[in-house]
Amino acid sequence: MTRTFTIKDGQTPTQEQLEEVKAAAEREIQFDEDCPELSSAMYKAIRCSVAQRNRKKKNA
């Protein structure tokens, strides 16, 4: 299950929100047919595309 919190500028998250985020960080990732685990080649492709995007942002 995915939960979304919207925190506006100057607003601090509630203690309940912080606890939920900490609990989620401790859980393992559950892969399935909609979200399969990435191969090392796919990780490399993502890293390359992120580097290209960052270079474009830096030069813009």
Biotite code that builds the C-alpha atoms (Angstrom):
import biotite.structure as struc

atoms = struc.array([
    struc.Atom([0.000, 0.000, 0.000], chain_id="A", res_id=1, res_name="MET", atom_name="CA", element="C"),
    struc.Atom([1.240, 3.444, -0.880], chain_id="A", res_id=2, res_name="THR", atom_name="CA", element="C"),
    struc.Atom([0.469, 6.462, 1.247], chain_id="A", res_id=3, res_name="ARG", atom_name="CA", element="C"),
    struc.Atom([1.140, 10.037, 0.235], chain_id="A", res_id=4, res_name="THR", atom_name="CA", element="C"),
    struc.Atom([1.696, 12.929, 2.605], chain_id="A", res_id=5, res_name="PHE", atom_name="CA", element="C"),
    struc.Atom([1.653, 16.519, 1.427], chain_id="A", res_id=6, res_name="THR", atom_name="CA", element="C"),
    struc.Atom([3.684, 18.803, 3.646], chain_id="A", res_id=7, res_name="ILE", atom_name="CA", element="C"),
    struc.Atom([3.599, 22.488, 2.752], chain_id="A", res_id=8, res_name="LYS", atom_name="CA", element="C"),
    struc.Atom([6.440, 24.970, 3.215], chain_id="A", res_id=9, res_name="ASP", atom_name="CA", element="C"),
    struc.Atom([6.874, 25.803, 6.879], chain_id="A", res_id=10, res_name="GLY", atom_name="CA", element="C"),
    struc.Atom([4.755, 22.856, 7.999], chain_id="A", res_id=11, res_name="GLN", atom_name="CA", element="C"),
    struc.Atom([6.331, 20.043, 10.006], chain_id="A", res_id=12, res_name="THR", atom_name="CA", element="C"),
    struc.Atom([5.204, 16.418, 9.772], chain_id="A", res_id=13, res_name="PRO", atom_name="CA", element="C"),
    struc.Atom([3.229, 15.019, 12.678], chain_id="A", res_id=14, res_name="THR", atom_name="CA", element="C"),
    struc.Atom([4.724, 12.411, 15.000], chain_id="A", res_id=15, res_name="GLN", atom_name="CA", element="C"),
    struc.Atom([2.351, 9.810, 13.512], chain_id="A", res_id=16, res_name="GLU", atom_name="CA", element="C"),
    struc.Atom([3.600, 10.592, 10.001], chain_id="A", res_id=17, res_name="GLN", atom_name="CA", element="C"),
    struc.Atom([7.227, 10.314, 11.103], chain_id="A", res_id=18, res_name="LEU", atom_name="CA", element="C"),
    struc.Atom([6.588, 6.972, 12.800], chain_id="A", res_id=19, res_name="GLU", atom_name="CA", element="C"),
    struc.Atom([4.857, 5.615, 9.693], chain_id="A", res_id=20, res_name="GLU", atom_name="CA", element="C"),
    struc.Atom([7.783, 6.640, 7.479], chain_id="A", res_id=21, res_name="VAL", atom_name="CA", element="C"),
    struc.Atom([10.281, 5.014, 9.868], chain_id="A", res_id=22, res_name="LYS", atom_name="CA", element="C"),
    struc.Atom([8.254, 1.791, 9.928], chain_id="A", res_id=23, res_name="ALA", atom_name="CA", element="C"),
    struc.Atom([8.053, 1.738, 6.119], chain_id="A", res_id=24, res_name="ALA", atom_name="CA", element="C"),
    struc.Atom([11.819, 2.219, 5.831], chain_id="A", res_id=25, res_name="ALA", atom_name="CA", element="C"),
    struc.Atom([12.375, -0.955, 7.872], chain_id="A", res_id=26, res_name="GLU", atom_name="CA", element="C"),
    struc.Atom([10.161, -3.148, 5.664], chain_id="A", res_id=27, res_name="ARG", atom_name="CA", element="C"),
    struc.Atom([11.599, -5.094, 2.753], chain_id="A", res_id=28, res_name="GLU", atom_name="CA", element="C"),
    struc.Atom([10.627, -4.246, -0.817], chain_id="A", res_id=29, res_name="ILE", atom_name="CA", element="C"),
    struc.Atom([7.956, -6.592, -2.171], chain_id="A", res_id=30, res_name="GLN", atom_name="CA", element="C"),
    struc.Atom([8.495, -7.294, -5.884], chain_id="A", res_id=31, res_name="PHE", atom_name="CA", element="C"),
    struc.Atom([5.648, -8.619, -8.067], chain_id="A", res_id=32, res_name="ASP", atom_name="CA", element="C"),
    struc.Atom([4.661, -8.841, -11.741], chain_id="A", res_id=33, res_name="GLU", atom_name="CA", element="C"),
    struc.Atom([3.797, -5.124, -11.842], chain_id="A", res_id=34, res_name="ASP", atom_name="CA", element="C"),
    struc.Atom([7.079, -4.144, -10.199], chain_id="A", res_id=35, res_name="CYS", atom_name="CA", element="C"),
    struc.Atom([9.776, -6.737, -10.892], chain_id="A", res_id=36, res_name="PRO", atom_name="CA", element="C"),
    struc.Atom([13.261, -6.505, -9.436], chain_id="A", res_id=37, res_name="GLU", atom_name="CA", element="C"),
    struc.Atom([15.611, -4.679, -11.794], chain_id="A", res_id=38, res_name="LEU", atom_name="CA", element="C"),
    struc.Atom([18.545, -6.442, -13.408], chain_id="A", res_id=39, res_name="SER", atom_name="CA", element="C"),
    struc.Atom([22.038, -4.967, -13.143], chain_id="A", res_id=40, res_name="SER", atom_name="CA", element="C"),
    struc.Atom([21.726, -3.792, -16.770], chain_id="A", res_id=41, res_name="ALA", atom_name="CA", element="C"),
    struc.Atom([18.547, -1.878, -15.923], chain_id="A", res_id=42, res_name="MET", atom_name="CA", element="C"),
    struc.Atom([20.214, -0.268, -12.876], chain_id="A", res_id=43, res_name="TYR", atom_name="CA", element="C"),
    struc.Atom([23.074, 0.832, -15.145], chain_id="A", res_id=44, res_name="LYS", atom_name="CA", element="C"),
    struc.Atom([20.618, 2.308, -17.679], chain_id="A", res_id=45, res_name="ALA", atom_name="CA", element="C"),
    struc.Atom([18.840, 4.262, -14.945], chain_id="A", res_id=46, res_name="ILE", atom_name="CA", element="C"),
    struc.Atom([22.123, 5.588, -13.541], chain_id="A", res_id=47, res_name="ARG", atom_name="CA", element="C"),
    struc.Atom([23.162, 6.745, -17.036], chain_id="A", res_id=48, res_name="CYS", atom_name="CA", element="C"),
    struc.Atom([19.847, 8.487, -17.698], chain_id="A", res_id=49, res_name="SER", atom_name="CA", element="C"),
    struc.Atom([19.973, 10.238, -14.310], chain_id="A", res_id=50, res_name="VAL", atom_name="CA", element="C"),
    struc.Atom([23.527, 11.431, -15.019], chain_id="A", res_id=51, res_name="ALA", atom_name="CA", element="C"),
    struc.Atom([22.427, 12.798, -18.408], chain_id="A", res_id=52, res_name="GLN", atom_name="CA", element="C"),
    struc.Atom([19.432, 14.541, -16.865], chain_id="A", res_id=53, res_name="ARG", atom_name="CA", element="C"),
    struc.Atom([21.602, 16.111, -14.171], chain_id="A", res_id=54, res_name="ASN", atom_name="CA", element="C"),
    struc.Atom([24.118, 17.348, -16.754], chain_id="A", res_id=55, res_name="ARG", atom_name="CA", element="C"),
    struc.Atom([21.301, 18.993, -18.739], chain_id="A", res_id=56, res_name="LYS", atom_name="CA", element="C"),
    struc.Atom([19.907, 20.649, -15.588], chain_id="A", res_id=57, res_name="LYS", atom_name="CA", element="C"),
    struc.Atom([23.355, 21.912, -14.619], chain_id="A", res_id=58, res_name="LYS", atom_name="CA", element="C"),
    struc.Atom([23.969, 23.464, -18.047], chain_id="A", res_id=59, res_name="ASN", atom_name="CA", element="C"),
    struc.Atom([20.493, 24.990, -18.350], chain_id="A", res_id=60, res_name="ALA", atom_name="CA", element="C"),
])
